[in-house]
Amino acid sequence: MARVLPDLMAVALLLVRHAHALARREWPGADDRRPLSHQGKRQAEGLVGVAGNFAPVSRLLSSPSLRCVQTLTPLAKARDMGIEMSEDLAEGERASALKLVRALAGSDVAVCTHGDVIAEILVTLADEDRVDLGPNPRQAKGSVWLLEGGDGSFSSARYFPPVIAETV
């Protein structure tokens, strides 16, 4: 059963880690074409409910990796929106992703990227912006960080664990 999240007045930025994908060792193709697993598809559907607790998201940005695009696809369909690809959000693009996220501070946008990128963004926001990430910051696959701020910096962060949709 999906958890009901508290209704929040507005969202600055939703930082989404892509949902669970097929294992690298089990995928014979290029890693950027590795798709979501069944569990990941259910997490992607669950993202629709999580995002529904916030003010409307005006943009969806994704790493070009298939697993990131697939994570945002149910939300894009539910909101009748397109997904913009950004190489700045690709795996390994930590500095570029941080620069992009800072440029988006104060925007109503959902950004989907990879674990290494999210870790770098969170560590930087904690160090440079003094954002409190709580006692045990996490970044599970399919999870969301709500980042509030503006003018290139952030003032708060709130973690939402992945939600598994009942059916896909």
Secondary structure, 3 states (H helix, E strand, C coil): CCCCCCCCCCCCEEEEECCCECCHHHCCCCHHHCCECHHHHHHHHHHHHHHCCCCCCCEEEECCCHHHHHHHHHHHHHHCCCCEECHHHCCCCHHHHHHHHHHCCCCCEEEEECHHHHHHHHHHHHHHCCCCCCCCCCCCCCCEEEEEEECCEEEEEEEECCCCCCCC
